[in-house]
């Protein structure tokens, strides 16, 4: 009898543990953006449209060579993703990591030798999509209030000195200092970014923590939202091509 009880308790613990994981610890959110992932995405996209190339190969006659990067580069939406990552607690599933992203991004980057002179980016936040249409719709009138503030932007305020003209496939780690405008409020931020030149594109990946209160964003609550962290992560993956 004792053995049956012990086995029953063990089974209950296993099932209960699985239930706790499902309700409170599970995380189906997309992985964080990375330079390696961005290069792989860009390479696979290029390969499917050009008969197959690998990272580092010049996939077109327009692919720049080292020392020939001067000029203005424009965002390519095909390799670009910008979004948010937030921890929330939902009445239905417990703690959850919410991730919303969009490729509706425009902007330019200007290079002169080893100096990044300008970077200007605009994001249509009304097109942010997560795994919940209910969340996406709610953000139009609550929290981010994208219906009233449809554009988020970043403008480089301090030129970035790379030290030397980047070589193809060389990975760089720099700090982009500039003005981030979100929810109609602008603050100077420092965004650690990684970058590389692959095929005919400059690829940039980075993230920065954003305090909601700094941008006048009220934490959304509702029937299904029990709570939300007061800080979130702004993630970006940008692909620039020669204008």
ChimeraX attribute file (.defattr): number of C-alpha atoms within 10 A of each C-alpha:
attribute: neighborCount
match mode: 1-to-1
recipient: residues
	/A:1	6
	/A:2	7
	/A:3	8
	/A:4	9
	/A:5	10
	/A:6	11
	/A:7	12
	/A:8	12
	/A:9	12
	/A:10	12
	/A:11	12
	/A:12	12
	/A:13	12
	/A:14	12
	/A:15	12
	/A:16	12
	/A:17	12
	/A:18	14
	/A:19	13
	/A:20	14
	/A:21	13
	/A:22	14
	/A:23	17
	/A:24	15
	/A:25	15
	/A:26	16
	/A:27	14
	/A:28	11
	/A:29	14
	/A:30	13
	/A:31	9
	/A:32	12
	/A:33	17
	/A:34	18
	/A:35	19
	/A:36	14
	/A:37	14
	/A:38	21
	/A:39	27
	/A:40	14
	/A:41	15
	/A:42	21
	/A:43	22
	/A:44	16
	/A:45	15
	/A:46	21
	/A:47	15
	/A:48	10
	/A:49	11
	/A:50	11
	/A:51	8
	/A:52	13
	/A:53	18
	/A:54	16
	/A:55	18
	/A:56	15
	/A:57	15
	/A:58	16
	/A:59	20
	/A:60	12
	/A:61	7
	/A:62	12
	/A:63	18
	/A:64	20
	/A:65	14
	/A:66	11
	/A:67	14
	/A:68	13
	/A:69	20
	/A:70	16
	/A:71	14
	/A:72	17
	/A:73	20
	/A:74	21
	/A:75	23
	/A:76	23
	/A:77	16
	/A:78	15
	/A:79	20
	/A:80	24
	/A:81	22
	/A:82	24
	/A:83	21
	/A:84	21
	/A:85	21
	/A:86	16
	/A:87	17
	/A:88	18
	/A:89	19
	/A:90	19
	/A:91	14
	/A:92	11
	/A:93	14
	/A:94	19
	/A:95	20
	/A:96	19
	/A:97	16
	/A:98	21
	/A:99	24
	/A:100	23
	/A:101	20
	/A:102	20
	/A:103	22
	/A:104	18
	/A:105	22
	/A:106	18
	/A:107	19
	/A:108	20
	/A:109	21
	/A:110	20
	/A:111	19
	/A:112	16
	/A:113	18
	/A:114	16
	/A:115	16
	/A:116	19
	/A:117	18
	/A:118	18
	/A:119	22
	/A:120	18
	/A:121	18
	/A:122	17
	/A:123	22
	/A:124	18
	/A:125	28
	/A:126	21
	/A:127	17
	/A:128	21
	/A:129	18
	/A:130	19
	/A:131	14
	/A:132	12
	/A:133	10
	/A:134	10
	/A:135	17
	/A:136	17
	/A:137	16
	/A:138	18
	/A:139	18
	/A:140	19
	/A:141	14
	/A:142	17
	/A:143	16
	/A:144	24
	/A:145	20
	/A:146	24
	/A:147	15
	/A:148	13
	/A:149	18
	/A:150	17
	/A:151	17
	/A:152	20
	/A:153	20
	/A:154	22
	/A:155	19
	/A:156	21
	/A:157	16
	/A:158	15
	/A:159	16
	/A:160	18
	/A:161	15
	/A:162	14
	/A:163	9
	/A:164	10
	/A:165	17
	/A:166	20
	/A:167	14
	/A:168	20
	/A:169	16
	/A:170	11
	/A:171	15
	/A:172	14
	/A:173	14
	/A:174	15
	/A:175	15
	/A:176	22
	/A:177	18
	/A:178	21
	/A:179	19
	/A:180	21
	/A:181	19
	/A:182	24
	/A:183	21
	/A:184	18
	/A:185	14
	/A:186	16
	/A:187	12
	/A:188	14
	/A:189	19
	/A:190	16
	/A:191	20
	/A:192	14
	/A:193	19
	/A:194	20
	/A:195	23
	/A:196	22
	/A:197	26
	/A:198	24
	/A:199	26
	/A:200	22
	/A:201	23
	/A:202	24
	/A:203	26
	/A:204	23
	/A:205	26
	/A:206	23
	/A:207	22
	/A:208	16
	/A:209	15
	/A:210	17
	/A:211	14
	/A:212	18
	/A:213	11
	/A:214	14
	/A:215	17
	/A:216	14
	/A:217	18
	/A:218	13
	/A:219	16
	/A:220	18
	/A:221	15
	/A:222	10
	/A:223	8
	/A:224	14
	/A:225	16
	/A:226	15
	/A:227	17
	/A:228	19
	/A:229	12
	/A:230	16
	/A:231	16
	/A:232	18
	/A:233	16
	/A:234	19
	/A:235	22
	/A:236	24
	/A:237	23
	/A:238	27
	/A:239	28
	/A:240	23
	/A:241	19
	/A:242	20
	/A:243	12
